[in-house]
Amino acid sequence: MTAIPFVRDFNIEHGRCDTLSPRIRRVVARNPGPFTWTGTNTFIVGHGEVAVIDPGPMLEEHQDAILAALAGERVTHVFVTHHHLDHSPLAHPIARRFGACVYGFGPPRHAPTGGELRLEAGDDTAFRPDRRLTDGDIFRGPDWTIEALHTPGHTSNHVGYALGEENVFFCGDHVMAWSTSVVTPPDGHMGQYIEQLDRIRRRGFDRLWPAHGPAVENPDVFLKAYIEHRHAREMQILRNLEAGPKPIRALVDIMYADVDRRLHPAAALSVLAHLIRLVETGQVECSDSPTLAGTYRLARDRPTARRGDR
């Protein structure tokens, strides 16, 4: 398995506003957990007339901390990376305070049915942006320029935001320095996720600012390892299926034997996402449409599996 150079040294105080660069500040919400780690990072970009990225969960103390950090300033843009409850609920309350507009890609393409496994944070099913973004949209403030990049994979409506003046990327949950990101079918898609990892890598950003945990300081090396890790997971699935058909639960027990079992439901979603991709590329077969309940086998006439980054 490819070793990802994770960074888990992260000194934060919930509610404190930390200055990260000449244009970037961060306030961390008190919503730690297996999927949020220390909590959601809310970013403030610029000075005077500012943008807020991922206002975070509906916590009064977090809203108060953001407003305290904004004392004497005006929010002109509120950007949301995606519709999970640890990212979007405070977007409209913060925007209303300043008469700002909320920007996001829109609702997910596949609404939750209630039958699939859900992440701890869950979906903010009520979230609707005031303005729906398209890939490549540009926004400007007095001392900042932000480009919206549609990065589907973790969710279909996931968006990251590039800050031109510092050549950095607010990557939401698409990339995290402390952990791999979960891809959640039916709305998440592994093929799109890997394509967008490669796209971000090709942009040559100097730093990535994830929505949870510390910055990624060497994006090219980190993203190469992230991509190789995903290809290695697919090879691991194929090797395990060589012994015969298996359900996802059996694959997770083997592949994630050394991982906290609380994370196995999330791991099952990632394995399903990989299997959907392997079915789409003709390497794996399923007796029915690919689901968590399916049993999977190697395709009889499968193409040669490819490894490496793209």
C-alpha positions as CSV (number, residue, x, y, z in Angstrom):
1,M,0.0,0.0,0.0
2,T,1.3,3.4,-0.9
3,A,2.4,5.5,2.1
4,I,0.7,8.8,2.2
5,P,2.7,11.5,4.1
6,F,-0.1,12.3,6.6
7,V,0.2,15.4,8.9
8,R,-1.4,15.0,12.3
9,D,0.4,17.8,14.2
10,F,-2.4,20.3,14.5
11,N,-2.4,22.8,17.4
12,I,-5.9,24.5,17.5
13,E,-8.2,26.1,20.0
14,H,-11.9,25.9,19.2
15,G,-13.3,29.4,18.5
16,R,-9.9,31.1,18.2
17,C,-9.2,33.1,15.1
18,D,-5.8,32.2,13.7
19,T,-4.0,34.2,11.0
20,L,-2.6,31.7,8.5
21,S,-1.3,34.1,5.8
22,P,-1.6,37.8,4.8
23,R,-5.1,37.0,3.4
24,I,-6.3,33.9,5.3
25,R,-7.8,33.4,8.8
26,R,-9.3,30.3,10.3
27,V,-11.8,29.5,13.0
28,V,-12.3,25.9,14.0
29,A,-15.7,24.7,15.1
30,R,-16.1,22.5,18.2
31,N,-17.5,19.5,16.3
32,P,-14.7,16.9,16.5
33,G,-15.3,13.3,15.5
34,P,-14.0,10.4,13.4
35,F,-14.8,12.2,10.1
36,T,-14.2,15.8,11.2
37,W,-11.2,15.1,13.3
38,T,-10.6,18.3,15.4
39,G,-13.7,20.1,13.8
40,T,-14.6,22.1,10.7
41,N,-12.3,24.8,9.5
42,T,-14.1,28.0,8.6
43,F,-11.9,30.2,6.5
44,I,-12.1,34.0,6.2
45,V,-10.4,35.4,3.1
46,G,-9.3,39.0,2.7
47,H,-9.7,42.1,4.9
48,G,-12.4,44.7,5.1
49,E,-14.7,43.1,2.5
50,V,-14.2,39.4,3.0
51,A,-15.3,36.0,1.8
52,V,-16.2,33.2,4.2
53,I,-15.6,29.6,3.1
54,D,-17.5,26.7,4.8
55,P,-19.2,28.5,7.7
56,G,-19.8,25.1,9.3
57,P,-22.3,23.4,11.6
58,M,-25.2,25.0,13.3
59,L,-23.4,25.8,16.6
60,E,-24.1,29.1,18.3
61,E,-20.7,29.3,19.8
62,H,-19.1,28.8,16.4
63,Q,-21.3,31.5,14.8
64,D,-20.3,33.8,17.7
65,A,-16.6,33.1,17.1
66,I,-16.9,33.8,13.4
67,L,-18.8,37.1,14.0
68,A,-16.2,38.1,16.6
69,A,-13.4,37.5,14.1
70,L,-15.3,39.7,11.6
71,A,-15.7,42.7,13.9
72,G,-15.6,45.9,11.8
73,E,-15.6,44.0,8.5
74,R,-18.3,43.1,5.9
75,V,-18.9,39.7,4.4
76,T,-19.6,40.0,0.7
77,H,-19.5,36.3,-0.3
78,V,-20.2,33.0,1.5
79,F,-18.9,30.0,-0.3
80,V,-19.9,26.4,0.6
81,T,-17.8,23.4,-0.6
82,H,-20.7,20.9,-0.3
83,H,-24.0,20.0,1.5
84,H,-22.9,18.1,4.6
85,L,-24.1,19.2,8.0
86,D,-20.6,20.1,9.2
87,H,-20.1,22.6,6.3
88,S,-23.2,24.4,5.1
89,P,-25.8,25.0,7.9
90,L,-24.4,28.4,9.1
91,A,-24.0,29.7,5.5
92,H,-27.4,31.5,5.3
93,P,-27.4,32.8,8.9
94,I,-23.9,34.4,8.4
95,A,-24.9,35.7,5.0
96,R,-28.1,37.3,6.4
97,R,-26.1,39.2,8.9
98,F,-24.3,41.1,6.2
99,G,-26.7,41.0,3.3
100,A,-24.2,38.6,1.5
101,C,-24.9,36.0,-1.2
102,V,-24.4,32.2,-0.5
103,Y,-22.6,30.4,-3.3
104,G,-22.5,26.6,-3.9
105,F,-22.9,24.1,-6.7
106,G,-26.5,23.3,-5.8
107,P,-28.2,20.2,-4.4
108,P,-26.6,16.8,-4.8
109,R,-27.5,14.8,-7.9
110,H,-28.6,11.8,-5.9
111,A,-30.8,12.7,-2.9
112,P,-30.3,10.3,0.2
113,T,-33.0,7.6,0.4
114,G,-32.5,6.8,4.0
115,G,-31.5,3.2,3.2
116,E,-27.8,3.7,2.6
117,L,-25.2,4.1,5.3
118,R,-24.7,7.8,6.2
119,L,-21.7,9.6,7.4
120,E,-21.6,10.9,10.9
121,A,-22.3,14.5,9.8
122,G,-25.1,13.5,7.4
123,D,-26.6,15.6,4.6
124,D,-27.9,19.2,4.9
125,T,-30.9,18.4,2.8
126,A,-32.4,21.9,3.2
127,F,-29.3,23.7,1.8
128,R,-29.8,25.7,-1.3
129,P,-27.3,28.3,-2.5
130,D,-28.5,31.8,-3.5
131,R,-26.4,31.4,-6.6
132,R,-25.4,28.1,-8.2
133,L,-21.8,28.0,-9.3
134,T,-20.4,26.7,-12.5
135,D,-16.9,25.4,-12.9
136,G,-14.4,28.3,-13.4
137,D,-16.5,31.1,-12.0
138,I,-14.3,34.0,-10.8
139,F,-15.1,36.3,-7.8
140,R,-13.2,39.3,-6.6
141,G,-12.8,41.4,-3.5
142,P,-10.5,44.3,-2.7
143,D,-7.5,42.1,-2.0
144,W,-8.6,38.6,-3.2
145,T,-9.6,36.6,-6.3
146,I,-11.4,33.3,-5.9
147,E,-12.0,30.7,-8.7
148,A,-14.6,28.0,-8.1
149,L,-13.5,24.5,-9.2
150,H,-16.2,21.8,-9.4
151,T,-14.5,18.8,-7.8
152,P,-17.1,15.9,-7.7
153,G,-16.2,12.7,-6.0
154,H,-16.7,13.0,-2.3
155,T,-20.1,14.3,-3.3
156,S,-21.5,15.3,-6.7
157,N,-21.8,18.9,-5.7
158,H,-18.4,19.4,-4.2
159,V,-16.6,22.6,-5.0
160,G,-13.1,23.8,-4.1
161,Y,-11.9,27.4,-4.2
162,A,-8.6,28.7,-5.6
163,L,-7.1,31.9,-4.1
164,G,-5.2,33.5,-7.0
165,E,-3.1,35.9,-5.0
166,E,-1.5,33.1,-2.9
167,N,-1.8,30.1,-5.4
168,V,-3.6,28.0,-2.7
169,F,-6.7,25.9,-2.9
170,F,-9.4,25.5,-0.3
171,C,-10.1,21.8,-1.0
172,G,-13.0,21.1,1.3
173,D,-13.3,17.3,2.0
174,H,-11.7,16.3,-1.4
175,V,-8.2,16.2,0.2
176,M,-7.2,16.1,3.9
177,A,-3.7,16.1,5.3
178,W,-4.6,13.8,8.3
179,S,-6.6,11.1,6.5
180,T,-8.0,9.9,3.2
181,S,-11.4,11.2,2.2
182,V,-14.5,9.1,2.0
183,V,-16.3,8.7,-1.3
184,T,-20.0,8.0,-0.7
185,P,-22.1,6.4,-3.4
186,P,-24.6,6.9,-4.8
187,D,-23.8,10.6,-4.8
188,G,-20.1,10.2,-4.6
189,H,-18.2,8.7,-7.5
190,M,-14.7,7.2,-7.3
191,G,-13.8,7.7,-11.0
192,Q,-14.6,11.4,-10.8
193,Y,-12.8,11.6,-7.5
194,I,-9.5,10.3,-8.9
195,E,-9.9,12.5,-12.0
196,Q,-10.3,15.6,-9.8
197,L,-7.3,14.6,-7.7
198,D,-5.2,14.6,-10.8
199,R,-6.7,17.9,-12.0
200,I,-5.8,19.6,-8.7
201,R,-2.3,18.2,-8.9
202,R,-1.8,19.5,-12.4
203,R,-2.8,23.0,-11.2
204,G,0.4,23.2,-9.2
205,F,-0.9,24.9,-6.1
206,D,1.6,25.9,-3.4
207,R,-0.6,24.8,-0.5
208,L,-4.0,23.1,0.1
209,W,-6.3,24.2,2.9
210,P,-8.7,21.3,3.8
211,A,-11.9,21.7,5.7
212,H,-10.6,19.6,8.5
213,G,-7.1,19.5,9.9
214,P,-3.9,21.2,8.9
215,A,-2.6,22.3,5.5
216,V,-1.1,20.1,2.8
217,E,2.3,21.9,2.3
218,N,3.6,19.8,-0.6
219,P,0.6,19.2,-2.8
220,D,2.4,17.5,-5.7
221,V,4.0,14.8,-3.6
222,F,0.9,14.4,-1.4
223,L,-1.6,14.1,-4.2
224,K,0.6,11.7,-6.1
225,A,0.6,9.5,-3.0
226,Y,-3.2,10.0,-2.6
227,I,-3.8,8.8,-6.2
228,E,-1.5,5.9,-5.9
229,H,-3.2,4.9,-2.7
230,R,-6.6,4.7,-4.5
231,H,-5.1,2.6,-7.3
232,A,-3.5,0.3,-4.7
233,R,-6.9,-0.1,-3.0
234,E,-8.3,-1.3,-6.3
235,M,-5.5,-3.8,-6.8
236,Q,-6.1,-5.0,-3.3
237,I,-9.8,-5.6,-4.1
238,L,-8.9,-7.5,-7.2
239,R,-6.4,-9.7,-5.4
240,N,-9.0,-10.5,-2.7
241,L,-11.5,-11.4,-5.4
242,E,-9.1,-13.9,-7.0
243,A,-10.0,-16.3,-4.2
244,G,-13.6,-16.2,-5.1
245,P,-16.7,-14.0,-4.9
246,K,-17.1,-11.8,-1.8
247,P,-19.6,-9.3,-0.3
248,I,-18.3,-5.9,0.7
249,R,-18.4,-6.7,4.4
250,A,-15.9,-9.5,3.9
251,L,-13.6,-7.2,1.8
252,V,-13.7,-4.5,4.5
253,D,-12.9,-6.9,7.3
254,I,-9.8,-8.0,5.3
255,M,-8.7,-4.7,3.9
256,Y,-9.3,-2.6,7.0
257,A,-8.4,-5.1,9.7
258,D,-6.0,-2.6,11.4
259,V,-8.5,0.3,11.2
260,D,-10.9,1.4,14.0
261,R,-14.1,-0.6,13.5
262,R,-16.1,2.6,14.0
263,L,-14.8,3.7,10.6
264,H,-15.7,0.4,8.9
265,P,-19.1,1.7,7.7
266,A,-17.3,4.6,6.0
267,A,-14.7,2.1,4.6
268,A,-17.6,0.0,3.2
269,L,-18.7,3.1,1.2
270,S,-15.2,3.6,-0.2
271,V,-15.0,0.0,-1.2
272,L,-18.4,0.2,-2.8
273,A,-17.2,3.3,-4.7
274,H,-14.1,1.4,-5.9
275,L,-16.2,-1.6,-6.9
276,I,-18.6,0.6,-8.9
277,R,-15.6,2.0,-10.8
278,L,-14.2,-1.6,-11.4
279,V,-17.6,-2.7,-12.7
280,E,-17.8,0.4,-15.0
281,T,-14.3,-0.5,-16.3
282,G,-15.2,-4.1,-16.9
283,Q,-12.8,-5.6,-14.3
284,V,-15.5,-6.8,-11.8
285,E,-19.0,-8.2,-12.1
286,C,-21.9,-8.1,-9.7
287,S,-25.0,-10.3,-9.9
288,D,-27.2,-7.1,-9.7
289,S,-26.5,-3.4,-9.8
290,P,-23.6,-2.6,-7.4
291,T,-24.8,-1.9,-3.9
292,L,-23.5,-2.5,-0.3
293,A,-25.5,-5.7,-0.3
294,G,-24.0,-7.1,-3.5
295,T,-21.6,-10.0,-4.0
296,Y,-18.7,-9.3,-6.4
297,R,-16.5,-11.5,-8.5
298,L,-13.7,-10.9,-11.1
299,A,-15.0,-10.4,-14.6
300,R,-14.3,-13.4,-16.9
301,D,-12.8,-11.3,-19.7
302,R,-11.6,-8.4,-17.6
303,P,-9.0,-6.0,-19.1
304,T,-5.5,-5.8,-17.6
305,A,-5.6,-3.7,-14.4
306,R,-3.6,-0.4,-14.6
307,R,-1.7,1.0,-11.7
308,G,0.0,4.3,-11.1
309,D,-1.0,7.9,-11.0
310,R,-2.8,9.7,-13.9
